[in-house]
Amino acid sequence: MNRNWEDFAQAIILQAVDDYRKCRRRVRQKPDQKEAQAMIREVEKFFRSRWFRQLSDVDGSTILYNLRANLFRPPVAEISKEVRSAETSDLSSGQSRRLRMRG
């Protein structure tokens, strides 16, 4: 049961990452994309939210920083592998860190 919760939390976070990237690309190509701009704001709000903190121990602001800096370049599928193995790098400090989902 706990594993199902973790998978669900990971799917939510990975979808937010994917949505953010897609919308950033759309806004880069056509800056007047109001829907994409709104989605970017919504995803940024999610990563700073209490709900996100309940889903994960990872700092949402760090994820946003890395997304903005294009440090999260691998496709979402590769990030998913990292999340599932519960190992990831803290890209801001270079230290290895556990990505734990709350359950």
N, CA, C and O atoms as a MOPAC input file, in Angstrom:
PM7 MOZYME 1SCF
protein

 N      0.81800 1    -1.20000 1     0.00000 1
 C      0.00000 1     0.00000 1     0.00000 1
 C      0.85900 1     1.26000 1     0.00000 1
 O      0.56800 1     2.20200 1    -0.73700 1
 N      1.89900 1     1.29200 1     0.80300 1
 C      2.77200 1     2.45000 1     0.88800 1
 C      3.46100 1     2.70900 1    -0.45100 1
 O      3.63500 1     3.86000 1    -0.85100 1
 N      3.85200 1     1.63700 1    -1.14100 1
 C      4.52700 1     1.77600 1    -2.43300 1
 C      3.58300 1     2.43000 1    -3.45700 1
 O      4.02100 1     3.23600 1    -4.27800 1
 N      2.30400 1     2.08700 1    -3.40500 1
 C      1.33800 1     2.70000 1    -4.31200 1
 C      1.25800 1     4.20500 1    -4.08100 1
 O      1.18500 1     4.98600 1    -5.02900 1
 N      1.27300 1     4.60000 1    -2.81400 1
 C      1.25000 1     6.02600 1    -2.47800 1
 C      2.48900 1     6.72200 1    -3.02800 1
 O      2.39100 1     7.81100 1    -3.59200 1
 N      3.64400 1     6.10300 1    -2.86500 1
 C      4.88300 1     6.69100 1    -3.36700 1
 C      4.85500 1     6.83300 1    -4.88300 1
 O      5.26500 1     7.86000 1    -5.42300 1
 N      4.37500 1     5.80700 1    -5.56400 1
 C      4.26800 1     5.86900 1    -7.02500 1
 C      3.33800 1     7.00400 1    -7.45600 1
 O      3.62800 1     7.72300 1    -8.41200 1
 N      2.22900 1     7.15700 1    -6.75000 1
 C      1.27700 1     8.21200 1    -7.06500 1
 C      1.90700 1     9.58800 1    -6.85400 1
 O      1.75700 1    10.47300 1    -7.69600 1
 N      2.60400 1     9.77100 1    -5.74900 1
 C      3.26800 1    11.05100 1    -5.46000 1
 C      4.32200 1    11.35500 1    -6.52300 1
 O      4.42900 1    12.49300 1    -6.98000 1
 N      5.09400 1    10.35300 1    -6.91600 1
 C      6.10400 1    10.54100 1    -7.95600 1
 C      5.47000 1    10.94000 1    -9.27800 1
 O      5.97900 1    11.81400 1    -9.98000 1
 N      4.35700 1    10.29800 1    -9.61500 1
 C      3.67300 1    10.60400 1   -10.87500 1
 C      3.18800 1    12.05800 1   -10.89700 1
 O      3.27900 1    12.72900 1   -11.92600 1
 N      2.68200 1    12.53300 1    -9.78100 1
 C      2.21800 1    13.92000 1    -9.69000 1
 C      3.38100 1    14.88300 1    -9.92000 1
 O      3.26500 1    15.83300 1   -10.69400 1
 N      4.48200 1    14.63500 1    -9.25400 1
 C      5.65200 1    15.50900 1    -9.36200 1
 C      6.23600 1    15.46800 1   -10.77200 1
 O      6.57000 1    16.51000 1   -11.33700 1
 N      6.35800 1    14.28500 1   -11.33400 1
 C      6.91600 1    14.15600 1   -12.67900 1
 C      6.01500 1    14.81300 1   -13.72300 1
 O      6.50400 1    15.37400 1   -14.70400 1
 N      4.71500 1    14.74600 1   -13.51600 1
 C      3.79600 1    15.41900 1   -14.44100 1
 C      3.96900 1    16.93400 1   -14.35400 1
 O      3.91100 1    17.62800 1   -15.36900 1
 N      4.17900 1    17.44000 1   -13.15400 1
 C      4.41300 1    18.87600 1   -12.98200 1
 C      5.69300 1    19.30000 1   -13.70000 1
 O      5.72200 1    20.34800 1   -14.34600 1
 N      6.74400 1    18.49900 1   -13.59100 1
 C      8.00900 1    18.79500 1   -14.28200 1
 C      7.77800 1    18.80600 1   -15.79200 1
 O      8.22900 1    19.71700 1   -16.48600 1
 N      7.08400 1    17.80700 1   -16.29000 1
 C      6.81300 1    17.70800 1   -17.71400 1
 C      5.97200 1    18.89500 1   -18.20500 1
 O      6.27600 1    19.48900 1   -19.23900 1
 N      4.92000 1    19.23400 1   -17.46200 1
 C      4.06800 1    20.37500 1   -17.82200 1
 C      4.87700 1    21.67000 1   -17.85400 1
 O      4.72400 1    22.48700 1   -18.76200 1
 N      5.73700 1    21.84800 1   -16.85400 1
 C      6.54600 1    23.05700 1   -16.76000 1
 C      7.44600 1    23.19300 1   -17.98600 1
 O      7.52200 1    24.25900 1   -18.59700 1
 N      8.12700 1    22.10000 1   -18.34100 1
 C      9.03100 1    22.12800 1   -19.49600 1
 C      8.28300 1    22.43500 1   -20.78600 1
 O      8.71600 1    23.27400 1   -21.57700 1
 N      7.16800 1    21.75900 1   -20.99700 1
 C      6.39500 1    21.96600 1   -22.22500 1
 C      5.92200 1    23.41000 1   -22.33400 1
 O      6.00200 1    24.01900 1   -23.40100 1
 N      5.43600 1    23.94500 1   -21.24000 1
 C      4.93800 1    25.32800 1   -21.26100 1
 C      6.06700 1    26.32500 1   -21.44700 1
 O      5.89600 1    27.32900 1   -22.13900 1
 N      7.20800 1    26.06900 1   -20.84600 1
 C      8.36400 1    26.95800 1   -21.04600 1
 C      8.75300 1    26.99200 1   -22.51900 1
 O      9.04200 1    28.05600 1   -23.06700 1
 N      8.76000 1    25.80100 1   -23.17000 1
 C      9.08300 1    25.74600 1   -24.59000 1
 C      8.06800 1    26.54300 1   -25.41800 1
 O      8.43800 1    27.29000 1   -26.32500 1
 N      6.79000 1    26.37200 1   -25.09100 1
 C      5.74800 1    27.08700 1   -25.83200 1
 C      5.89800 1    28.60300 1   -25.68800 1
 O      5.77200 1    29.34400 1   -26.66400 1
 N      6.16800 1    29.05300 1   -24.46000 1
 C      6.31300 1    30.49200 1   -24.21700 1
 C      7.57500 1    31.01900 1   -24.90000 1
 O      7.59300 1    32.15000 1   -25.38500 1
 N      8.61800 1    30.20700 1   -24.93800 1
 C      9.83800 1    30.62500 1   -25.62600 1
 C      9.56500 1    30.82400 1   -27.11800 1
 O     10.06600 1    31.76900 1   -27.72600 1
 N      8.76500 1    29.92300 1   -27.70200 1
 C      8.45300 1    30.01400 1   -29.13800 1
 C      7.44100 1    31.12100 1   -29.43100 1
 O      7.57700 1    31.85300 1   -30.41100 1
 N      6.43600 1    31.23400 1   -28.58000 1
 C      5.38100 1    32.24100 1   -28.76100 1
 C      5.08400 1    32.88700 1   -27.40800 1
 O      4.26600 1    32.37500 1   -26.64500 1
 N      5.73600 1    33.99700 1   -27.10900 1
 C      5.61200 1    34.62500 1   -25.79100 1
 C      4.20300 1    35.03900 1   -25.38500 1
 O      3.96000 1    35.27700 1   -24.20200 1
 N      3.27700 1    35.13000 1   -26.31700 1
 C      1.92500 1    35.56700 1   -25.97000 1
 C      0.99800 1    34.41500 1   -25.58100 1
 O     -0.21400 1    34.61200 1   -25.50300 1
 N      1.52500 1    33.24600 1   -25.34000 1
 C      0.73100 1    32.07800 1   -24.95300 1
 C      0.24100 1    32.21900 1   -23.50800 1
 O      0.94500 1    31.84800 1   -22.56800 1
 N     -0.95900 1    32.75200 1   -23.34300 1
 C     -1.51000 1    33.02200 1   -22.00800 1
 C     -1.73600 1    31.74000 1   -21.20600 1
 O     -1.45600 1    31.70100 1   -20.00800 1
 N     -2.24500 1    30.68300 1   -21.86500 1
 C     -2.49100 1    29.42400 1   -21.15400 1
 C     -1.19200 1    28.82300 1   -20.63900 1
 O     -1.13500 1    28.33700 1   -19.51000 1
 N     -0.15700 1    28.85600 1   -21.45800 1
 C      1.13500 1    28.31200 1   -21.04500 1
 C      1.71800 1    29.13800 1   -19.90100 1
 O      2.28700 1    28.57900 1   -18.96300 1
 N      1.58300 1    30.44900 1   -19.97000 1
 C      2.07200 1    31.30600 1   -18.88400 1
 C      1.33600 1    31.00100 1   -17.58400 1
 O      1.94100 1    30.97200 1   -16.51200 1
 N      0.02800 1    30.77500 1   -17.68500 1
 C     -0.76100 1    30.45400 1   -16.49300 1
 C     -0.33500 1    29.11600 1   -15.91000 1
 O     -0.25100 1    28.97000 1   -14.69100 1
 N     -0.06500 1    28.13700 1   -16.77200 1
 C      0.37400 1    26.81400 1   -16.29300 1
 C      1.73700 1    26.91200 1   -15.61000 1
 O      1.96600 1    26.25300 1   -14.59500 1
 N      2.62900 1    27.71500 1   -16.14500 1
 C      3.94200 1    27.90800 1   -15.52200 1
 C      3.76500 1    28.45200 1   -14.10600 1
 O      4.38900 1    27.96200 1   -13.16500 1
 N      2.91400 1    29.46400 1   -13.96000 1
 C      2.65500 1    30.02700 1   -12.62000 1
 C      2.03800 1    28.98700 1   -11.69200 1
 O      2.38400 1    28.91600 1   -10.51300 1
 N      1.12800 1    28.18600 1   -12.22300 1
 C      0.47400 1    27.15400 1   -11.41900 1
 C      1.47200 1    26.09900 1   -10.94000 1
 O      1.43300 1    25.68500 1    -9.78100 1
 N      2.35700 1    25.67100 1   -11.82400 1
 C      3.36700 1    24.67400 1   -11.44900 1
 C      4.34600 1    25.26800 1   -10.44400 1
 O      4.72900 1    24.59100 1    -9.49000 1
 N      4.75500 1    26.50600 1   -10.63700 1
 C      5.65100 1    27.15200 1    -9.67400 1
 C      4.99500 1    27.23200 1    -8.30200 1
 O      5.64100 1    27.00200 1    -7.28000 1
 N      3.73000 1    27.55300 1    -8.29100 1
 C      2.98800 1    27.60900 1    -7.02700 1
 C      2.93500 1    26.21500 1    -6.37700 1
 O      3.09000 1    26.08900 1    -5.16300 1
 N      2.71500 1    25.17800 1    -7.18500 1
 C      2.68700 1    23.80300 1    -6.67900 1
 C      4.00000 1    23.43500 1    -5.99400 1
 O      3.99200 1    22.88300 1    -4.89400 1
 N      5.14100 1    23.73900 1    -6.64600 1
 C      6.43600 1    23.36300 1    -6.07600 1
 C      6.75000 1    24.10900 1    -4.77600 1
 O      7.61800 1    23.68500 1    -4.01200 1
 N      6.05700 1    25.20200 1    -4.52700 1
 C      6.25200 1    25.94800 1    -3.27300 1
 C      5.15100 1    25.65300 1    -2.25300 1
 O      5.13600 1    26.23700 1    -1.17000 1
 N      4.24800 1    24.76700 1    -2.59200 1
 C      3.05300 1    24.55800 1    -1.77600 1
 C      3.25300 1    23.55400 1    -0.63400 1
 O      4.19700 1    22.76500 1    -0.60700 1
 N      2.32700 1    23.63400 1     0.28100 1
 C      2.27400 1    22.67700 1     1.39000 1
 C      2.00700 1    21.27200 1     0.85800 1
 O      2.55900 1    20.29300 1     1.36000 1
 N      1.16300 1    21.18500 1    -0.15200 1
 C      0.85500 1    19.88400 1    -0.73700 1
 C      2.12300 1    19.21300 1    -1.26900 1
 O      2.33600 1    18.02200 1    -1.04400 1
 N      2.96900 1    19.98100 1    -1.97900 1
 C      4.21700 1    19.41500 1    -2.48100 1
 C      5.07400 1    18.90700 1    -1.33000 1
 O      5.66500 1    17.83100 1    -1.42000 1
 N      5.14200 1    19.66700 1    -0.26700 1
 C      5.94900 1    19.25200 1     0.89100 1
 C      5.39800 1    17.97600 1     1.52300 1
 O      6.15200 1    17.21600 1     2.13100 1
 N      4.11100 1    17.73500 1     1.39000 1
 C      3.53300 1    16.48700 1     1.88200 1
 C      3.88300 1    15.32300 1     0.96400 1
 O      3.99100 1    14.18600 1     1.42200 1
 N      4.06000 1    15.59100 1    -0.31500 1
 C      4.36900 1    14.54100 1    -1.27600 1
 C      5.83400 1    14.13600 1    -1.26400 1
 O      6.16800 1    12.99200 1    -1.57300 1
 N      6.70900 1    15.07400 1    -0.90700 1
 C      8.14400 1    14.80900 1    -1.04700 1
 C      8.95100 1    15.56700 1    -0.01000 1
 O      8.53700 1    16.61400 1     0.48600 1
 N     10.11300 1    15.01200 1     0.30600 1
 C     11.05600 1    15.68700 1     1.19600 1
 C     11.99300 1    16.61600 1     0.42700 1
 O     12.75200 1    17.37300 1     1.03300 1
 N     11.94200 1    16.56300 1    -0.87900 1
 C     12.80400 1    17.40500 1    -1.71000 1
 C     12.29400 1    18.83800 1    -1.67600 1
 O     11.08500 1    19.07100 1    -1.66100 1
 N     13.20200 1    19.78500 1    -1.66500 1
 C     12.83900 1    21.20100 1    -1.65800 1
 C     12.32300 1    21.60800 1    -3.03400 1
 O     13.06200 1    21.54400 1    -4.01600 1
 N     11.08100 1    22.02000 1    -3.11300 1
 C     10.47500 1    22.41600 1    -4.37700 1
 C     11.16200 1    23.60800 1    -5.02500 1
 O     11.22200 1    23.70000 1    -6.25100 1
 N     11.67800 1    24.51900 1    -4.21200 1
 C     12.38900 1    25.68100 1    -4.76400 1
 C     13.66000 1    25.25100 1    -5.48200 1
 O     14.05200 1    25.86200 1    -6.47600 1
 N     14.30100 1    24.20700 1    -4.98700 1
 C     15.50000 1    23.68500 1    -5.63600 1
 C     15.14500 1    23.06900 1    -6.98400 1
 O     15.87300 1    23.24400 1    -7.96100 1
 N     14.03800 1    22.35500 1    -7.03500 1
 C     13.59800 1    21.78500 1    -8.30600 1
 C     13.33100 1    22.91000 1    -9.30300 1
 O     13.76400 1    22.83600 1   -10.45300 1
 N     12.62600 1    23.94300 1    -8.86900 1
 C     12.34500 1    25.07900 1    -9.75500 1
 C     13.62500 1    25.75600 1   -10.22700 1
 O     13.76300 1    26.08900 1   -11.40400 1
 N     14.54400 1    25.95200 1    -9.31400 1
 C     15.81800 1    26.57200 1    -9.68200 1
 C     16.49900 1    25.75500 1   -10.77400 1
 O     16.97300 1    26.30200 1   -11.76900 1
 N     16.53900 1    24.44100 1   -10.57600 1
 C     17.19500 1    23.56000 1   -11.53900 1
 C     16.44100 1    23.51400 1   -12.86800 1
 O     17.06400 1    23.45500 1   -13.92800 1
 N     15.13100 1    23.53900 1   -12.82100 1
 C     14.35600 1    23.57700 1   -14.06100 1
 C     14.64400 1    24.85500 1   -14.83000 1
 O     14.83800 1    24.82800 1   -16.04500 1
 N     14.67100 1    25.95300 1   -14.13200 1
 C     14.94100 1    27.24300 1   -14.78400 1
 C     16.34000 1    27.30000 1   -15.36000 1
 O     16.56400 1    27.90400 1   -16.40800 1
 N     17.27400 1    26.67600 1   -14.68100 1
 C     18.66900 1    26.68500 1   -15.12100 1
 C     18.94500 1    25.58400 1   -16.14700 1
 O     20.07700 1    25.42600 1   -16.60600 1
 N     17.91500 1    24.83200 1   -16.50100 1
 C     18.03800 1    23.72100 1   -17.44700 1
 C     19.00400 1    22.64300 1   -16.97300 1
 O     19.63300 1    21.96300 1   -17.78300 1
 N     19.11600 1    22.49500 1   -15.67900 1
 C     19.96400 1    21.43600 1   -15.14400 1
 C     19.23700 1    20.09800 1   -15.14300 1
 O     19.87100 1    19.04800 1   -15.03400 1
 N     17.93000 1    20.12500 1   -15.26100 1
 C     17.14100 1    18.90700 1   -15.33700 1
 C     16.91800 1    18.59500 1   -16.80700 1
 O     15.77900 1    18.63300 1   -17.27300 1
 N     17.95200 1    18.29400 1   -17.53300 1
 C     17.84600 1    18.08000 1   -18.96700 1
 C     17.35500 1    16.70000 1   -19.37900 1
 O     16.74900 1    16.58800 1   -20.44400 1
 N     17.57800 1    15.63500 1   -18.59800 1
 C     17.11100 1    14.34200 1   -19.08700 1
 C     15.59700 1    14.32100 1   -19.19900 1
 O     14.90400 1    15.02800 1   -18.46600 1
 N     15.08000 1    13.50500 1   -20.12200 1
 C     13.62300 1    13.39400 1   -20.23200 1
 C     13.00800 1    12.92400 1   -18.92600 1
 O     13.68500 1    12.33500 1   -18.08400 1
 N     11.73700 1    13.18600 1   -18.77000 1
 C     11.03100 1    12.81300 1   -17.54600 1
 C     11.20000 1    11.32800 1   -17.25100 1
 O     11.30000 1    10.94700 1   -16.08400 1
 N     11.23400 1    10.48800 1   -18.26700 1
 C     11.39600 1     9.04500 1   -18.05500 1
 C     12.69200 1     8.73700 1   -17.31200 1
 O     12.71500 1     7.84900 1   -16.45900 1
 N     13.76600 1     9.45300 1   -17.62200 1
 C     15.02400 1     9.23200 1   -16.92400 1
 C     14.96900 1     9.74900 1   -15.49800 1
 O     15.52900 1     9.13000 1   -14.59400 1
 N     14.30500 1    10.87000 1   -15.28500 1
 C     14.14300 1    11.37800 1   -13.93200 1
 C     13.33700 1    10.37300 1   -13.11900 1
 O     13.62000 1    10.13400 1   -11.94500 1
 N     12.33800 1     9.79300 1   -13.75200 1
 C     11.50300 1     8.80000 1   -13.08600 1
 C     12.35100 1     7.62900 1   -12.60200 1
 O     12.13700 1     7.12500 1   -11.49900 1
 N     13.30800 1     7.19400 1   -13.41200 1
 C     14.19800 1     6.10600 1   -12.99700 1
 C     14.97800 1     6.50800 1   -11.75500 1
 O     15.15100 1     5.70700 1   -10.83600 1
 N     15.44900 1     7.75200 1   -11.73000 1
 C     16.19300 1     8.23800 1   -10.56500 1
 C     15.30200 1     8.25900 1    -9.33200 1
 O     15.71900 1     7.86300 1    -8.24400 1
 N     14.07900 1     8.72400 1    -9.51200 1
 C     13.15700 1     8.80100 1    -8.38600 1
 C     12.85800 1     7.40800 1    -7.87000 1
 O     12.85400 1     7.17500 1    -6.66200 1
 N     12.60600 1     6.48000 1    -8.78700 1
 C     12.27400 1     5.11600 1    -8.36800 1
 C     13.42900 1     4.45600 1    -7.63800 1
 O     13.20800 1     3.68700 1    -6.70300 1
 N     14.64700 1     4.74000 1    -8.04400 1
 C     15.78700 1     4.15000 1    -7.35100 1
 C     16.09900 1     4.90100 1    -6.06500 1
 O     16.95700 1     4.49400 1    -5.28200 1
 N     15.38300 1     6.01400 1    -5.86100 1
 C     15.51700 1     6.83700 1    -4.65300 1
 C     16.90700 1     7.43700 1    -4.50200 1
 O     17.33300 1     7.77000 1    -3.39600 1
 N     17.60300 1     7.57100 1    -5.61100 1
 C     18.90800 1     8.22000 1    -5.58500 1
 C     18.88600 1     9.38600 1    -6.55400 1
 O     18.42500 1     9.24200 1    -7.68600 1
 N     19.36700 1    10.51400 1    -6.13500 1
 C     19.50600 1    11.65200 1    -7.04300 1
 C     20.62800 1    12.53600 1    -6.52000 1
 O     21.03900 1    12.42000 1    -5.36500 1
 N     21.10100 1    13.38700 1    -7.34900 1
 C     22.14800 1    14.32100 1    -6.93700 1
 C     21.51300 1    15.64000 1    -6.56200 1
 O     20.53000 1    16.06500 1    -7.17000 1
 N     22.06500 1    16.26700 1    -5.58300 1
 C     21.64700 1    17.62400 1    -5.27700 1
 C     22.45900 1    18.51300 1    -6.20500 1
 O     23.61800 1    18.82200 1    -5.92900 1
 N     21.84400 1    18.91900 1    -7.30300 1
 C     22.56700 1    19.62700 1    -8.35000 1
 C     23.10900 1    20.97500 1    -7.89200 1
 O     24.06300 1    21.49400 1    -8.47200 1
 N     22.50600 1    21.53700 1    -6.86300 1
 C     22.98000 1    22.84200 1    -6.41700 1
 C     24.24200 1    22.74400 1    -5.57900 1
 O     25.03300 1    23.68700 1    -5.54600 1
 N     24.44600 1    21.62000 1    -4.90000 1
 C     25.63700 1    21.51800 1    -4.05600 1
 C     26.55900 1    20.38600 1    -4.46400 1
 O     27.67400 1    20.28600 1    -3.95300 1
 N     26.11000 1    19.51700 1    -5.39000 1
 C     26.93800 1    18.41500 1    -5.83700 1
 C     26.95500 1    17.24000 1    -4.88200 1
 O     27.65300 1    16.25800 1    -5.13600 1
 N     26.21700 1    17.30900 1    -3.80400 1
 C     26.20200 1    16.21800 1    -2.83900 1
 C     25.12900 1    15.21600 1    -3.20700 1
 O     24.07700 1    15.58700 1    -3.72600 1
 N     25.39300 1    13.94900 1    -2.93900 1
 C     24.39500 1    12.91700 1    -3.17400 1
 C     23.32300 1    13.02700 1    -2.10200 1
 O     23.61200 1    13.33200 1    -0.94400 1
 N     22.09000 1    12.77700 1    -2.49900 1
 C     20.99100 1    12.97100 1    -1.56400 1
 C     19.86500 1    12.00100 1    -1.89100 1
 O     19.64600 1    11.67000 1    -3.05600 1
 N     19.16700 1    11.55500 1    -0.89000 1
 C     18.03500 1    10.65300 1    -1.06600 1
 C     16.79500 1    11.45400 1    -1.42600 1
 O     16.51200 1    12.49500 1    -0.83300 1
 N     16.06700 1    10.94900 1    -2.40600 1
 C     14.78400 1    11.53000 1    -2.76300 1
 C     13.72800 1    10.62000 1    -2.16700 1
 O     13.45400 1     9.54300 1    -2.69600 1
 N     13.13900 1    11.05500 1    -1.07000 1
 C     12.16200 1    10.22100 1    -0.36500 1
 C     10.79100 1    10.82800 1    -0.49600 1
 O     10.58800 1    12.02700 1    -0.30000 1
 N      9.87600 1     9.98600 1    -0.82700 1
 C      8.48200 1    10.41900 1    -0.85900 1
 C      7.89400 1    10.20500 1     0.51300 1
 O      8.21300 1     9.22900 1     1.19300 1
 N      7.03600 1    11.11700 1     0.91800 1
 C      6.36800 1    10.97000 1     2.19400 1
 C      5.22200 1     9.99300 1     2.04100 1
 O      4.58000 1     9.94300 1     0.99200 1
 N      4.96400 1     9.22400 1     3.06700 1
 C      3.88200 1     8.25100 1     2.92600 1
 C      3.10900 1     8.02000 1     4.15500 1
 O      2.17300 1     7.22100 1     4.15400 1

